[in-house]
Amino acid sequence: MFAWLSYSIYRQIVKQPQLEESWFRIQQSFQSYKIIYLVLALLLIVVNWGLEAWKWMISVRTFYPVKFFQAFKAVLSGVSFSVTMPNRVGEYLGRIMYLPEGNRLKTISVTLVGSFAQLLITIIVGTAGLIILKPSLVSQFPQLKIWYQFIVYGLIILVSIMLLIYFNVEGTVSLFNKWIRNQRYVYLIEALQKFHSVLLIQMLLLSFLRYLIFVIQYVLIFYLFEVNVPADTIATVMSVVFLAMAVIPSIALVEVWLRGEISIKLMGLFSVNTLGIGFTSVTVWFINLILPAIAGSLLLLSLRVFKNEDN
């Protein structure tokens, strides 16, 4: 998949009309005021993962008092694990290392709720994006015309079911209690019983704010790389890209090329600068995943060193 996606993106970029001019304009951007777009996107890394840390902190506090800075370090450490694991499942491993024995496994269930909230926002906004982009997508991809309505209505039904599950955590816990035969493991989901509606709404709002940060970063980097498309169009297109990435299983190291392929296909409906679109996908992936993963790895190393010294 990695090789095929890389080759596919390469073929689309070399076919771009006025490729040399696009490359020259991108180089010029780094020598102009547009460099501030990159600086702002880098600063938003802290806001992005800070919001995720806040969301994780308020969920973990249902059973253990966690400070924000501790939650922030745990989230970054989770990113370092998730880079090489399918669909970011490694995030759970990194986060539990910052909690004491006896509370670590409990974090898995509450972290799942946070991930569920983020997925819910992604599907809701992505469905709206599909509806808005219908004329452009159907005209460019006629084969989608028959399936488009089924996809949209299917997503609406899916969102409705997910909202019922999300706002009925207590019922979900009761259901799991019936399934779990060994009562020794019931404590793993008992923390979910404290997830009241106010907390669930807070987590949804924080997830939506994170979503906005992602979109803003894409707008900034698209403009840096001379993909001059209106911000509302970028937001709509990227909502569909995020939706596609949410339903396609992948690991982060392949995700960048997969996201680049989808972005080129969709943003290509509004801009011929495939070089800039490809650069944007790689840059946003790098600043949002690789840089935090490096920071998380250093934090894990220091955590291990301090534990050894304590021993």
N, C-alpha and C positions, 0 to 999 in steps of 0.2 A: 504494500500500500504506500509506504514511504517513497519508494522509487517511482511508482506510477504517478503519484500526486506531484512529486518534484518535476518529473518530465512533462506532465500536463501543464503545470504552471509555466514552465520554461517555454513550451511551445506557444502558449497564448501571449506571453510577453514579447517574444521575438516577432510575432505577427502584428504587433501593435504598430499602427501608422505613426510616423514621426517619433520613433523611439528615441533617436539621438537628441531631439529637441526636448523630450520629456526628461531624459536623464540630465541634460544641461540645466533645465529649470529646477530640478530637484537639488542639484549641487548649489545653485544660486540661493535656494531657500535657506541653506545652512549659513550663508553669509549675509543674510538680511534679517529684518525684524522678526521673521517667521520662526527663528530659533526659539523665541519665547514660547511657542506652541509646545515644543518638546519639553522645555523646563516646566511648564504648567502640567503637562501629562505626567512627568516624573513626580511632581509634588502630590499629584492626586493618588499616587500609589499608597501613601500614608493614610489618606482619607478613605480609600477603598478598603484596605485591610483593617483600618481602625474601626470602620462600621461593622465589618465582619466580627472583629474582636468584641465589640460592644454587644452585638447580637448573641454571640456565644456566652459572654459573661452573664447576661441577664437570664439566660436559660440554665446555666450551670448553678447560678445562685439559688435555684429552687431546692438544692440539696447541699451545696457547699459554697462558702463565701470566697469569691474570686475577685481579685483586684484587676483593674483595667490593664495595667502594664503586664501583669502575669498572663492575662487572656491574650494580649497582643503578641507576646512571645510564643505562646502556645499555638496560635493561629499561623504565624510565620513558620514555625517548626513543622506544622502539618503540611504546609505547602511544599517543603523540601522532600517530604515522603511522597506526596501526591504526583510529582512530576513524572515518575516512571511507573505509576500504577493506573489501571483502567478507571476512567471516570472519577478521578480524584479520591478514591477510597482511602488512600494513604493519609488523608487529612486527619482521620480519627487516631491513627497511631501516634502522630506527632503531638496532638493535643493532650492525650491522656498522660503523657510523660510529665506534665507539669502539675498533676494532681497526686495526692497521697494514695497509698494502697487502701483499698476498700471503697474508693470513690471513682477509680479510673473507668471501670466497665460501665458505670452508670452514665458516663458522659456520652457513650455511643448513642443511646436512645435520644437524648436531648439534642445532640449534634445532628441526628437524622431529621429532627423536626425543623432545625434551622436550614438544612439543605433542602428540605421539602418546601419551605417557604420561598427560598430562592428559585427553585424549579417552578413553583406555582406562578410567581411573577413573570418568569421567562416565558411560560406558555401563554399566559394571559396577554402580555404585550405582543408576543410573536403572532398570536392569532389575530389581534387587531392589525398588525402589520401585513399579514396575508390578505386581509379584507381590503386594506387600502391599496395594496399593490396589485390587486387582481387584474385590472386592465392591462398593466404593463407585462405582467407575468404570462397571462393567457395569450397576448399578442406575440410574445417572443417564444413561448413554449406551448404551441397549440395542443399538444398531446395531454396537457394538464387540464384542458377545458372540462372533460368528462369527470375527472376525479376531484376537481377543485372544491366543489360543493361538499362532497363526501369528506374531504380532509378538514374543511372549516367546521362543518357541523360535528364531525367526530371530535375535534379539539374542544369545541364548546361543551359537548357532553362530558369529555374528560375533565375539563376545568370544573364543571359543576360537581362531579364526583369527588375530585380532589378537595374542593372547598368544604364539602360535607365531612370528609375524613379529617381535614385540618382543624375545623372548628368543633369537632366532636372527639377530642383526644381521649376523654374519659371513657367513651364507648369503645374506642379502639383498644385501650388498656384492658377493659373488661373482656373483650374478645380474645386478646392475647392470653389473659389469665386462664381462660378455658382451654386454650391450645397447649399451654405449657404444662406438661405432666409433672415435671420435677419442680416443686414449689421453691426449691433453693434458688432458682433463677428469676423468681418473680421480682426481686428487688431491683433488677436491671431496668425495669420499666415503671417502677413505682413513682419515680420522680415526675413522670408525665402527668400524674394525677393533679399536680400543682399548676399545670399549664392552663390558667384561666383565660378568658376571652381578651382581656386587656393586654396580657403578655403576648398572646398570639398575634394581635393586631400590631403591637409594637415591632414584633419580629418581621411581619410583612412590610411595614413601613421602612424599616432598616434595609430589608432586601430590595425594596424599590429604590431607595437612595443609592445603594450599591449599583443597581442597574443603570441609574442615571449617570453615575460616575464612569462606568464602562462606556456609555454612549458618548459622553463628553470627551473622553480620551480618544475615541475613534475620530470624532469630528476634528479635534486638534491635530492629530497625526495625519489625517487625510489632507487637511489644509497645508500642513508642513510639506507633504509630498505632492503638492499641486493637483490634488483631486478636488477640483473646485465645483462641488455639488452643494446645493442648499442644505443647511443643517437638518431641517425637518425630513428631507429625503434620506440623508445618511442615517438618521435615527430610525426611520421606517425600515430601510433595507437591513440594517444591522439587527433589528428585532427579529427578522426572519432568519438571519444567519445564526443568531443566538439560539433560536428555536430549533433549527436543524442540528446544531451542535449538541443540544440538550438530549436529543433523541437518538443520536448516532454514537454508539459506544466507541471510545478511543482512549489512547493515553496521550498525555500532554506533548510528548516528543513528536507524535504524528499529528496531533490536533492542529498545530500551527499550519501545516500544509493543507490539511482538510479544510480548515477555516479560510485559508487563502484561496483555495479552489472555489469554494462556495461564494466567497466575497467577490471574486473576479467575475463569476457568472452573473451575480445579481447587481453589483455596482456597475458592471459593464453595460447594463441597460441605460445608465445615465452618464457614464464617462468612458472615454476610450483610453484613459491613462492606466492601463493594466499594470505597468511597472510601479506606479505610485500605490495602487491598490494592494499589490503584493508586498511592497515594502511596509505598508501600514499594518498588515496582518502580522508580519514578523516582528515589527517594532512593539506593537501593543502586547503581543504574546510575551516578548522578552521582558518588558518593563513590569508586566503584571504577574508573571510567573517565575521567570528565571532569576531576576534580581531579588524578589522576596524569598525564593528557594535558597539562594546563596546565603542571605541573612539568616534564614531559619536553620541552615546547616551549621553556621557559626554559633548560633544560640544553643543548638543541641550539643555541639562540641564543648562549649563552656559549661553546660549543665552536667555533662558527663565528668568533666575535669573537677568541678566543684564537689560532685558526689564522691569521687575517688579521694579527694582531700579530706572530706568529712569522715570517710572510713578510716 
